[in-house]
Amino acid sequence: MKAADLRDLAAEELGAKERDLADQLFRMRIQKSMGQLDAPDKMRTVRRDLARVKTVLRQKRNG
């Protein structure tokens, strides 16, 4: 997911995407603690995507 693609989305869509990614990360953390996580490298991409969404959302709200 690229920041340029995120900038095209509305604030409501970004908020929904933020909630979705946060929920996905939460579920992955639980799976990791139980030893059931299939792709540990996916946590990294989800974390980074969540940070990108939060950054773009903050930029839209402040500027």
GILINFEN-V221459 format. One record per run of one state. SS is the DSSP state (H for helix, E for strand, L for the rest). FROM is the first residue (numbers start at 0). LEN is the number of residues. If there is no record, write none. Layout:
# GILINFEN-V221459
<<SS | FROM | LEN> <SS | FROM | LEN>>
This chain:
# GILINFEN-V221459
<<L | 0 | 2> <H | 2 | 5> <L | 7 | 3> <H | 10 | 24> <L | 34 | 6> <H | 40 | 22> <L | 62 | 1>>
